[in-house]
Structure formats: structure tokens, C-alpha cells
Amino acid sequence: MRSFFLLVPLGLALVLSSCATNDAQPPIPAINTPVDANTAPPASTSNMPPASAAPYTGGTAGQSALADLRLELEPIANGFERPLYITSAGDNSERLFVVEQQGVIQIVQNGQRLAQPFLDIRDLVGSRGNEQGLLSVAFHPDYQRNGQFFVNYTNRDGNTIIARYQVSDNPDSADLSSAQIILTINQPASNHNGGLLKFGPDGYFYVGMGDGGRAGDPWNNAQNRAVLLGKLLRIDVSQVAPYSAPADNPFVGQAEARPEIWAYGLRNPWRFSFDRATGDLYIADVGQNVYEEVHFQPAGSQGGENYGWNIMEGNECYPSDNACDRSGLELPIAAYSHREGGCSITGGYVYRGNVFPQMAGLYFYADYCSGYLWGLQHTNGAWQSELLLRTNAQVSSFGEDDAGELYLTDLGSGTVYRLVHAS
């Protein structure tokens, strides 16, 4: 069974300390030097491995903006302990918030980690499984006024907890006493927890849930609309405590269907994102044994899509020697096989920043195991994906800052990088 973190041994030795115990930060090289695609990366002179190694020079030139891209990963901060996610608060503070798996959220400001964490809930978080832990944070769209943010973690029993917190009088510290659990979802296994929280452009709260774990979805959770596992949820956390299902959710009022469900047929939607310019939704779903895939939901969707798992994996029936009925299923817009490079997709974002116009409108995604990074765009009526960068990073997540610049976290080295276009 292939899934996020599966290739990371339990009890991975940590050579970098968190800022809660060690404020000293190792030096960071100014930029990673690209090397020829057919050679190994040069030996690093830093205690932090170079993440960007080889721009991909293949593909069909002249057909799209992808063919002209030359990407690099620019390190901005390191010393994190198994970083899983990075985001901003949307408050124009220019801070980045880095989620560490064991249950800590750190702040990066002006390229430096602050001495004290924003949130430390290690006493609540169960992270013994490779795919367990504190998995993401989402700040309320009106965070500047109400100071609310939400976290997704697995508790000591391994179940999913979604909780609301409040910032304290210190803008760099959360109020631990403000915790309110808004949703608990029982997990039958330790893997495929999903874990991402996002506020959509419609103001509603989206939650990615994996199928409950093990191989092949043995409980048939992804296709069962009576359960929340294997789904993308859409709820309202602003009006009724602890939450309500929006009246226009696709399965509201239907017997034997949970009203929170927005889309289903997902295996492990570890990372998804909304295009901040168009509102389109991109869902990267971690595959089983053969294929990794990206799904697209246009901004005008009314929800209810079935993305196919466990009837299909990628564009093929699952298992591959079975015939399957594909009617009513939404096929991926991009997929790659494990033979092509990797084993676990990490979804990214459409670039909408201002610094690198060459990247505008392109969706970026990566593979956790191979470190490969792709670009994806819709051109001439079809989706085109190009392998753009080979790295040695264990890309656990992408993230956006307030201005739309893109970042990624490297679980192995504990480093946060910015995705840049090399001049």
C-alpha cells in the first residue's frame, strides 16, 4: 500500500530541533544551484541538503508557458521538526505559519523563526503513526477581526479532531483555553487521514478526509455517502455552533447521505487548493499502487462529484484486471504512474503572485517520494502537465502567503522553501 508518509520509517531520527527548545538556526544557502538533469546534485556545504537539483529539460518546446519555465527552490527557514504545512493568516502581517507533525505551529517572520511557537498542543496530538499528527491549520477569512483559527489533528486514540482556537492578546500566541472541538471523526486505521482544512472563496469551510486507511478501501468508505471518510466536506462554521451544513450542499435532505459531503470517491486528498483568481478547486488524491492523480472542480460546480475511488485508480479500473462502470465518475485532469517517478502526490497551488509573471496561472504539484515537481495548465482545450524540476526534497506540502507567492515544506530536512523562477 502506497500513501503519504508510508516511505518514512517510524521513529525517523530528528537531527534538527524545534524552536521551542533551540532558538539557534543553522545557516541557509542563498539559493540552490541547478545541475544537469543527468548528473547527481553537487555535495552540499551546508548542514541542510540542497532541495532543488535539476530543472527538467524535456517536454515539447513552444506549446505552452510550461516549456520555458526554469524553477528553483529558495530556502527561507529551517530547523523545523517534520513540517507538514505552511500558510499565512491573511492578515497582511507577512508571517508564515509552519505546522509540525508532533503538534506545534511555528511562526516565520522576516525569514526568521520566532523563539516561541504560536500553538503547542503536543499533549493532545497522537502522532505515532506516519500519517498521524497535527496536519494543518486554517485561519478564518475574518481573522483580523475575530482572531479565530482551526486545526486538524489526530488525537491519542487516532481519531480526527477539528477544533477552533482563538488568538491571545499576543498576536504571536494562541489562547489554549479557547479550544472548542467542532467535529470528531472516528478513524478505523492509522493512515489515510486526509487532514487539510481550507476556507473556500464562498466563505465555507472545506475538510479533506481520507478513506479510513488500509489497502483498497476495505470498508468501502469512499463510495458510501452515509460516512464522512473518503470525502471532501463543506460546512459553515460562522453561524451555528459548532457548525452546520450549508443548505445548498448536494446531499442535504437525502436519506442515508451525510449533509456535510461536498464530493466523494477520494482515497486520501492530502492537499487541495482553490485558485484565488478564479475559485476553481484542485484536488490531489494519493493513489494506491500505480497512479497518483489531480482532479479539477470548476468554480461553478454545485458539488456532488464522484472522483472514482475505489472503482478506479487514476484513469484505470481498480484493480486493474477488473472491468468497471465509469459512468458518472469524474476522471482526473492529470495522473502519473509510480513508474514515471514517485509514489505519493503532494498537491500545490495555482500561482497568483506578482514576483514571477512567468509562473502566472500555472498549477504546481510534486511527489513526496521522488521529489519531482510538475506544472499543469489548461491550454488549447486540453490539460498539459510537464515535469519541471527534480529535487531531493520530501515535499510534504505547498503553501501560499498573503501575496500569493508559493512555498513548500521538506519533511526530511525540516526546511521551508520558496518556489521561484530562476533568471
C-alpha positions, 0 to 999 in steps of 0.5 A, a space after each residue: 500500500 502506497 500513501 503519504 508518509 508510508 516511505 518514512 520509517 517510524 521513529 525517523 531520527 530528528 537531527 534538527 530541533 524545534 524552536 521551542 527548545 533551540 532558538 539557534 538556526 543553522 545557516 541557509 544557502 542563498 539559493 540552490 544551484 541547478 545541475 544537469 538533469 543527468 548528473 547527481 546534485 553537487 555535495 552540499 556545504 551546508 548542514 541542510 541538503 540542497 532541495 532543488 537539483 535539476 530543472 527538467 529539460 524535456 517536454 515539447 518546446 513552444 506549446 505552452 508557458 510550461 516549456 520555458 519555465 526554469 524553477 528553483 527552490 529558495 530556502 527561507 527557514 529551517 530547523 523545523 521538526 517534520 513540517 507538514 504545512 505552511 500558510 499565512 493568516 491573511 492578515 497582511 502581517 507577512 508571517 508564515 505559519 509552519 505546522 509540525 507533525 508532533 503538534 506545534 505551529 511555528 511562526 516565520 517572520 522576516 525569514 526568521 523563526 520566532 523563539 516561541 511557537 504560536 500553538 503547542 498542543 503536543 499533549 493532545 496530538 497522537 502522532 505515532 503513526 506516519 500519517 498521524 499528527 497535527 496536519 494543518 491549520 486554517 485561519 478564518 477569512 475574518 481573522 483580523 477581526 475575530 482572531 479565530 483559527 482551526 486545526 486538524 489533528 489526530 488525537 491519542 486514540 487516532 481519531 480526527 479532531 477539528 477544533 477552533 482556537 482563538 488568538 491571545 492578546 499576543 498576536 504571536 500566541 494562541 489562547 489554549 483555553 479557547 479550544 472548542 472541538 467542532 467535529 470528531 471523526 472516528 478513524 478505523 486505521 492509522 493512515 489515510 487521514 486526509 487532514 487539510 482544512 481550507 476556507 473556500 472563496 464562498 466563505 465555507 469551510 472545506 475538510 479533506 478526509 481520507 478513506 479510513 486507511 488500509 489497502 483498497 478501501 476495505 470498508 468501502 468508505 469512499 463510495 458510501 455517502 452515509 460516512 464522512 471518510 473518503 470525502 471532501 466536506 463543506 460546512 459553515 462554521 460562522 453561524 451555528 455552533 459548532 457548525 452546520 451544513 450549508 443548505 445548498 450542499 448536494 446531499 442535504 435532505 437525502 436519506 442515508 447521505 451525510 449533509 456535510 459531503 461536498 464530493 466523494 470517491 477520494 482515497 486520501 486528498 492530502 492537499 487541495 487548493 482553490 485558485 484565488 483568481 478564479 475559485 476553481 478547486 484542485 484536488 490531489 488524491 494519493 493513489 494506491 499502487 500505480 497512479 497518483 492523480 489531480 482532479 479539477 472542480 470548476 468554480 461553478 460546480 454545485 458539488 456532488 462529484 464522484 472522483 472514482 475511488 475505489 472503482 478506479 485508480 487514476 484513469 484505470 479500473 481498480 484493480 486493474 484486471 477488473 472491468 468497471 462502470 465509469 459512468 458518472 465518475 469524474 476522471 482526473 485532469 492529470 495522473 502519473 504512474 509510480 513508474 514515471 517517478 514517485 509514489 505519493 502526490 503532494 498537491 500545490 497551488 495555482 500561482 497568483 503572485 506578482 514576483 514571477 509573471 512567468 509562473 502566472 496561472 500555472 498549477 504546481 504539484 510534486 511527489 513526496 517520494 521522488 521529489 519531482 515537481 510538475 506544472 499543469 495548465 489548461 491550454 488549447 482545450 486540453 490539460 498539459 502537465 510537464 515535469 519541471 524540476 527534480 529535487 531531493 526534497 520530501 515535499 510534504 506540502 505547498 503553501 501560499 502567503 498573503 501575496 500569493 507567492 508559493 512555498 513548500 515544506 521538506 519533511 526530511 530536512 525540516 526546511 521551508 522553501 520558496 518556489 521561484 523562477 530562476 533568471 
